[in-house]
Amino acid sequence: MRALYDVPAPAKLNLFLHVVGRRDDGYHLLQSVFMLLDWHDSLHFERRSGTALSREDIGMPVPDDDLVLRAARALQSATGCREGAHITLDKRLPSQAGMGGGSSDAASCLLALNRLWNTGLGRAELARIGLALGADVPFFVHGRNAWVEGIGERIAPVDVPAGRFLVVKPAAGLDTAAIFRAPDLVRNSDAAIISGFAANPLQFGRNDLQPVAQRLCPEVGRVLEWLASQGLAGRMTGSGSAVFAPLPPGHQVPPAPPGWLVRECGNMDVHPLARWASSDESSVGR
């Protein structure tokens, strides 16, 4: 196999996000449900001799040393692989939106290069490599809607009803680190349980980051107000600034204010690449 083309990297929404504590090292402890969306970036991989890695952008540009290249290097390091690759990234998901675009790109890179290079790692080992790149990467590697706890490493599959969602990204983005540094961030929410979520999955809980985000980025509040004016219950996803709302059947969405990115999406039960790695770990460098 010399190449893999049109490899999807789907977005996610946080149906809720509670901050339940903080570790001694400063990392926040979270509870959330991550849900896969049918909106995605696309990546193309061409196998190269030698260990050189390169990337080009054909969509929205990303930083030179992004998570995709870091994921590729991490896989080389973990397996001792002596192969290289040229990676083309068609970036469609907005940045600083709380939709996990960069983490999803990294996860799809790990899954694709594990297949292209025949490095033979199972999903659990790929997720461990991914956790060092970002807290959301293991979710995308595991590839199912999930109840997520800790700093992103504790993942349990969860059922989410099929639905349509309106996702609105204002022009302004949000810096995740700035939100978690905020002194007014709630860090002691009561722990939730999966059965509580299952009883009302689309209206359960809240996003503890949203009040801080609205203070730092007033456009988040304006999006919420715009959705409410249409009878839609909006909530910020992740650390924002994207906001989403479940869409009732037949709901007509009026034009959004200039500069906002608005998209109607459906959710998915399973990541398109879910079969690209086994559930059992294989030996490193097989």
C-alpha positions in Angstrom: 0.0 0.0 0.0 1.5 3.3 -1.1 -1.2 5.8 -0.3 -4.5 6.5 1.5 -6.7 9.2 0.2 -9.8 11.0 1.6 -9.3 9.9 5.2 -12.0 11.6 7.3 -11.4 13.3 10.7 -14.8 14.1 12.1 -15.8 16.8 14.6 -17.3 16.2 18.0 -19.8 18.0 20.2 -19.7 18.0 24.0 -23.3 17.3 25.0 -22.4 18.5 28.5 -19.1 19.3 30.2 -18.7 19.4 34.0 -15.4 20.3 35.8 -15.4 18.1 38.9 -11.9 18.8 40.3 -8.3 19.6 39.7 -5.2 17.4 40.0 -2.1 18.5 41.9 -0.3 19.0 38.6 -2.9 21.6 37.5 -4.9 19.4 35.1 -8.6 19.7 35.4 -10.8 16.7 35.9 -13.8 16.6 33.6 -16.9 14.7 32.9 -18.5 14.9 29.5 -20.2 13.0 26.7 -18.5 13.4 23.3 -20.6 12.8 20.3 -19.3 12.4 16.7 -20.6 14.6 13.9 -20.8 14.1 10.2 -18.7 17.3 9.5 -15.0 16.5 9.0 -11.6 17.4 7.7 -10.0 15.2 5.1 -6.4 14.0 5.0 -4.4 12.3 2.2 -1.3 10.2 3.0 1.5 9.1 0.6 4.2 6.7 1.8 7.7 7.9 1.3 11.1 6.1 1.6 13.2 7.4 4.5 11.8 8.9 7.6 11.0 12.4 6.3 7.6 13.8 7.1 6.0 16.7 5.2 2.5 18.4 5.1 0.7 20.7 2.8 -2.6 22.5 3.3 -5.3 22.7 0.7 -8.0 24.1 3.0 -7.7 26.5 5.8 -4.0 26.8 6.8 -2.8 25.4 10.1 0.5 26.1 12.0 3.6 24.6 10.5 4.2 22.1 13.4 0.6 21.0 14.0 -0.8 18.0 15.7 -0.8 16.0 12.5 3.0 16.1 12.1 3.4 15.6 15.9 1.2 12.5 15.7 3.2 11.1 12.8 6.5 11.7 14.7 5.1 10.1 17.8 4.1 7.0 15.9 7.6 6.7 14.4 9.1 7.1 17.8 6.8 4.6 19.5 7.3 1.9 16.9 10.8 2.6 15.5 9.3 2.9 12.1 11.8 4.0 9.4 9.1 5.0 6.9 8.1 8.6 6.0 5.0 10.2 4.6 3.7 13.3 2.8 0.4 14.4 4.3 -2.1 16.7 2.7 -4.7 18.3 5.0 -8.0 19.7 3.7 -9.0 21.7 6.8 -12.7 22.3 6.9 -13.5 22.4 10.6 -13.1 25.8 12.3 -10.3 26.3 14.8 -10.8 27.5 18.4 -14.3 26.1 18.2 -14.4 23.4 20.9 -15.1 20.8 18.2 -11.9 18.8 18.5 -10.7 19.4 14.9 -7.0 19.3 15.6 -7.3 16.3 17.9 -9.4 14.5 15.3 -6.8 15.2 12.7 -4.1 13.7 15.0 -6.2 10.6 15.7 -6.9 10.0 12.0 -3.2 10.5 11.3 -2.3 7.8 13.9 -4.9 5.4 12.5 -4.0 6.0 8.9 -0.2 5.8 9.3 -0.5 2.7 11.5 -2.2 1.1 8.5 0.0 2.6 5.8 3.2 1.8 7.6 2.0 -1.6 8.9 3.2 -0.8 12.4 0.6 -3.1 13.9 -0.6 -1.2 17.0 -4.0 -1.8 18.5 -6.4 0.9 19.4 -5.4 1.1 23.1 -1.8 1.7 22.3 -2.6 4.3 19.7 -4.8 6.0 22.3 -1.9 6.1 24.8 0.2 7.8 22.1 -2.6 10.2 21.4 -3.1 11.2 25.0 0.3 12.7 25.0 -0.7 14.9 22.1 -4.0 16.1 23.5 -6.8 15.1 25.9 -9.4 14.6 23.1 -7.3 12.4 20.8 -8.0 9.1 22.6 -11.8 9.6 22.1 -11.3 9.9 18.3 -9.0 6.9 18.3 -11.6 4.7 20.1 -14.2 5.9 17.6 -17.5 5.7 19.4 -19.7 8.2 21.2 -18.5 8.1 24.8 -18.8 9.1 28.4 -15.4 10.7 29.1 -13.8 11.3 32.5 -10.5 12.3 34.0 -8.4 14.4 31.7 -9.8 12.5 28.7 -8.2 9.1 29.3 -11.2 7.3 30.8 -13.6 6.5 28.0 -16.8 4.3 28.0 -19.1 3.9 25.0 -22.5 5.5 25.4 -25.7 5.5 23.3 -26.8 8.8 21.9 -30.1 9.2 20.0 -29.9 10.0 16.3 -30.6 13.7 15.6 -29.8 16.8 13.7 -27.9 19.7 15.2 -27.4 23.3 14.2 -23.8 24.3 14.9 -22.9 28.0 14.9 -19.3 29.3 15.0 -18.9 33.0 15.5 -16.0 34.9 13.9 -14.1 35.0 17.2 -12.4 32.0 18.7 -11.5 31.1 22.2 -8.2 30.1 23.8 -8.7 26.9 25.9 -5.9 27.7 28.3 -7.3 31.2 29.1 -10.6 29.6 30.1 -9.0 27.1 32.4 -6.8 29.8 34.0 -9.8 31.9 34.8 -10.3 32.4 38.6 -14.1 32.4 38.2 -14.3 28.9 36.5 -16.4 26.5 38.4 -14.1 23.6 39.4 -16.2 21.6 41.9 -19.3 20.4 40.1 -20.9 17.3 41.6 -20.0 14.1 39.8 -22.7 12.8 37.4 -23.6 9.2 36.5 -24.3 7.7 33.1 -27.9 6.7 34.0 -28.7 10.3 34.7 -27.5 11.3 31.3 -29.3 8.4 29.6 -32.6 9.6 31.0 -32.4 12.9 29.1 -29.3 12.9 26.9 -29.9 16.1 24.9 -30.8 18.3 27.9 -28.6 16.8 30.6 -26.2 19.0 32.6 -24.5 22.1 31.3 -21.1 23.3 30.1 -19.2 24.7 33.1 -16.8 26.6 30.7 -19.6 28.5 29.1 -20.0 31.4 31.7 -16.3 32.2 31.5 -16.3 31.8 27.7 -19.2 34.3 27.4 -17.2 36.8 29.5 -14.1 36.4 27.4 -16.0 36.2 24.0 -19.3 38.1 24.0 -20.1 36.7 20.6 -20.8 33.3 22.3 -23.7 35.0 24.2 -25.0 36.6 21.0 -25.1 33.2 19.3 -27.0 31.8 22.3 -29.5 34.7 22.1 -29.9 34.2 18.3 -30.7 30.6 18.8 -33.1 31.3 21.6 -35.0 33.8 19.4 -35.7 30.8 17.1 -36.9 28.6 20.0 -33.7 26.6 20.0 -31.9 25.7 23.3 -28.2 26.4 22.6 -25.1 25.3 24.5 -21.4 25.8 23.9 -19.4 22.8 22.9 -16.0 22.1 24.6 -14.1 25.3 25.3 -16.0 27.1 22.5 -16.6 29.3 20.7 -18.9 27.1 18.7 -22.5 26.7 20.0 -25.0 24.0 19.0 -28.6 23.2 19.4 -30.8 20.2 18.7 -33.0 20.8 15.6 -36.6 19.8 15.7 -37.8 18.1 12.5 -38.7 20.6 9.7 -37.2 23.6 11.5 -36.3 26.3 9.1 -33.1 28.2 10.0 -33.0 31.9 8.9 -29.8 33.5 7.6 -27.2 34.1 10.3 -25.4 37.4 11.0 -22.4 38.1 8.7 -19.2 36.4 9.7 -20.8 33.4 11.5 -20.3 29.9 10.2 -23.6 28.0 10.4 -24.0 24.3 9.5 -26.6 21.7 10.0 -25.1 18.3 11.1 -26.1 14.8 12.0 -24.5 12.7 14.6 -22.8 9.3 14.0 -22.6 6.2 16.2 -19.2 5.1 15.0 -16.1 6.8 13.6 -15.6 6.0 9.9 -12.1 4.6 10.7 -13.3 2.4 13.6 -12.2 -0.8 11.8 -8.7 0.5 11.0 -7.2 -0.7 14.3 -7.9 -3.8 16.4 -9.3 -3.6 19.9 -6.3 -5.7 21.1 -2.9 -4.2 21.4 -0.1 -5.7 19.3 3.5 -5.6 20.2 5.3 -2.3 19.4 7.3 -2.4 16.2 5.8 -5.6 15.0 
